[in-house]
């Protein structure tokens, strides 16, 4: 890795630490003091249909004109919640774009890292044939590079996607047989790590994209 890359990563790390600290402040401001919604709760929530941001003030105005007031649904509270939704719109959309950007950058970096490590491991294995010291040193990483994805049952929902993702690595394994070099396995391992990281941390709540479109949502079954 070149010095320029090291310096760039150091600067990026500093900016990310500052950004994370800022995000903590934003999270504290946005938080409403309630626990996160479960998947079932998200499905049962009423969603504001497209155009609702214009209709709600009209309903409030009509209710006020005719003196209609409901204790459990105060007009001021309804107006305040609508204002909150509109306030969150730019943050919501920008955070979605940022998450996609982070995922893309991480995926590219993992692919390049996995590919480089695979090349080095394959080269070191060739050297190890005639060098006992190298062979002994590789023992600590052999298990990692020997990892193989189990081929999923045909017709499984995830099988098609995973089969496509293995690509050339899977082809080399099938052609070389059981004795094939496992050097390319790290690429698949990297892909698996990326999928896990995306599911468990970068996209901690992917259902948000599906259920809360903030003014651009299509009508849902439970609507207001």
C-alpha positions in Angstrom: 0.0 0.0 0.0 1.5 3.4 -1.0 2.1 6.2 1.5 -0.4 8.3 -0.3 -3.1 5.6 0.4 -2.1 5.4 4.0 -2.3 9.1 4.4 -5.7 9.2 2.7 -7.0 6.4 5.0 -5.8 8.3 8.0 -7.6 11.4 6.9 -10.7 9.4 6.1 -10.6 7.7 9.5 -10.5 11.1 11.2 -13.4 12.4 9.2 -15.4 9.3 9.9 -14.8 9.5 13.6 -16.1 13.1 13.5 -19.1 12.1 11.4 -20.0 9.3 13.8 -19.8 11.7 16.7 -22.1 14.1 14.8 -24.5 11.2 14.0 -24.7 10.4 17.7 -25.9 13.9 18.3 -28.4 13.7 15.4 -29.7 10.4 16.7 -30.2 11.9 20.2 -32.1 14.8 18.7 -34.3 12.6 16.4 -35.1 10.0 19.1 -38.6 10.2 20.5 -37.8 8.2 23.6 -39.7 5.1 22.5 -38.2 1.6 21.8 -37.5 0.7 18.1 -40.4 -0.8 16.2 -40.4 -4.5 15.6 -41.0 -5.9 12.2 -44.6 -6.8 13.1 -45.2 -3.3 14.4 -43.9 -1.8 11.2 -46.3 -3.9 9.2 -49.3 -2.8 11.3 -48.5 0.9 11.4 -50.8 3.2 9.5 -48.8 5.0 6.8 -49.5 8.5 5.6 -50.5 8.2 1.9 -49.0 10.3 -0.8 -50.7 13.7 -0.7 -51.5 13.4 3.0 -49.2 16.3 3.8 -51.7 18.6 2.0 -54.9 16.9 3.2 -54.0 16.8 7.0 -53.9 20.6 7.3 -57.2 20.9 5.5 -58.8 18.4 7.8 -57.5 20.3 10.8 -58.8 23.6 9.4 -62.3 22.1 8.9 -62.4 20.6 12.3 -61.3 23.9 13.9 -64.0 25.9 11.9 -66.8 23.7 13.2 -65.4 23.3 16.7 -64.7 19.6 16.5 -62.1 18.5 19.1 -61.2 14.9 20.1 -59.4 14.6 23.4 -57.4 11.5 22.3 -56.4 13.1 19.0 -55.7 16.8 19.6 -55.4 19.0 16.5 -52.2 20.6 17.7 -50.6 17.2 18.2 -51.6 16.2 14.7 -50.1 19.3 13.2 -46.9 18.9 15.2 -46.4 15.3 14.0 -47.0 16.3 10.4 -44.3 19.0 10.8 -42.0 16.4 12.3 -42.5 14.1 9.2 -41.7 17.0 6.9 -38.7 18.0 8.9 -37.2 14.5 8.7 -37.6 14.2 4.9 -34.2 15.6 3.9 -32.4 13.7 6.6 -34.2 10.5 5.6 -33.4 10.7 1.9 -29.8 11.8 2.4 -29.1 9.0 4.9 -30.5 6.5 2.5 -28.1 7.8 -0.2 -25.2 7.8 2.3 -25.9 4.2 3.3 -25.9 3.1 -0.3 -22.6 4.9 -0.9 -21.0 3.3 2.2 -22.2 -0.2 1.0 -20.7 0.4 -2.5 -17.3 1.6 -1.2 -17.1 -1.2 1.3 -18.0 -3.8 -1.3 -15.3 -2.6 -3.7 -12.7 -2.4 -0.9 -13.6 -6.0 0.3 -13.4 -7.3 -3.3 -10.0 -5.8 -3.9 -8.7 -6.9 -0.5 -9.9 -10.4 -0.9 -8.5 -10.7 -4.4 -5.1 -9.5 -3.3 -5.0 -11.8 -0.3 -6.0 -14.7 -2.6 -3.2 -13.9 -5.0 -0.6 -13.7 -2.2 -1.8 -16.9 -0.6 -1.7 -18.8 -3.9 1.8 -17.6 -4.5 3.0 -18.5 -1.0 1.6 -22.0 -1.4 3.7 -22.5 -4.5 6.8 -21.3 -2.6 5.9 -23.5 0.4 6.4 -26.6 -1.7 10.1 -26.1 -1.5 10.3 -24.1 1.7 9.3 -25.6 5.0 9.4 -22.3 6.9 6.8 -20.8 4.6 4.7 -24.0 4.7 4.7 -23.8 8.6 3.8 -20.1 8.6 0.8 -20.7 6.3 -0.7 -23.2 8.7 -2.3 -20.4 10.7 -4.4 -19.2 7.7 -5.0 -22.5 5.8 -8.4 -23.0 7.5 -9.6 -19.6 6.4 -8.6 -20.1 2.7 -9.9 -23.7 2.7 -13.5 -22.5 3.4 -16.0 -23.5 0.8 -19.6 -22.4 0.4 -22.0 -25.4 0.5 -23.9 -25.6 -2.7 -27.6 -24.8 -1.8 -30.4 -27.1 -2.8 -31.6 -26.4 -6.3 -34.6 -24.1 -6.4 -33.9 -22.5 -3.0 -34.7 -18.8 -3.0 -31.2 -17.8 -1.9 -29.5 -20.4 -4.0 -29.8 -18.6 -7.3 -28.3 -15.4 -6.1 -25.5 -17.2 -4.3 -24.7 -19.3 -7.3 -24.3 -16.3 -9.4 -22.2 -14.5 -6.8 -19.6 -17.2 -6.7 -19.0 -16.9 -10.5 -15.5 -17.8 -11.7 -14.4 -19.1 -8.3 -17.1 -21.8 -8.3 -16.1 -22.7 -11.9 -12.4 -23.2 -11.0 -13.4 -25.4 -8.0 -15.5 -27.7 -10.1 -12.9 -28.0 -12.9 -10.0 -28.7 -10.6 -11.8 -31.2 -8.4 -11.2 -31.9 -4.7 -7.5 -31.2 -4.9 -7.9 -27.7 -6.3 -6.1 -24.8 -4.7 -8.4 -23.0 -2.2 -6.7 -19.6 -2.9 -9.8 -18.2 -4.5 -12.0 -19.1 -1.5 -11.1 -15.9 0.2 -13.0 -14.0 -2.4 -16.2 -15.9 -1.6 -15.4 -15.5 2.1 -15.2 -11.8 1.5 -18.5 -11.8 -0.2 -20.1 -13.7 2.6 -18.6 -11.3 5.1 -20.0 -8.4 3.1 -23.4 -9.9 3.0 -23.4 -10.4 6.8 -22.0 -6.9 7.5 -24.6 -5.3 5.3 -27.5 -7.3 6.9 -26.3 -6.8 10.5 -24.8 -3.3 10.6 -24.8 -1.1 7.5 -28.4 -1.8 6.8 -29.5 -2.3 10.4 -33.2 -1.5 9.5 -33.7 -2.3 5.8 -37.4 -2.4 6.2 -37.4 1.4 6.8 -36.9 1.8 3.0 -39.9 -0.3 2.3 -42.4 1.1 4.9 -41.5 4.8 5.4 -41.1 6.7 2.2 -42.1 10.1 3.7 -44.5 11.6 1.3 -43.7 9.4 -1.7 -45.2 6.1 -0.4 -47.7 4.1 -2.4 -50.9 3.4 -0.6 -50.7 0.7 2.1 -53.3 -1.6 3.5 -53.5 0.4 6.8 -53.6 4.0 5.8 -54.6 7.4 7.1 
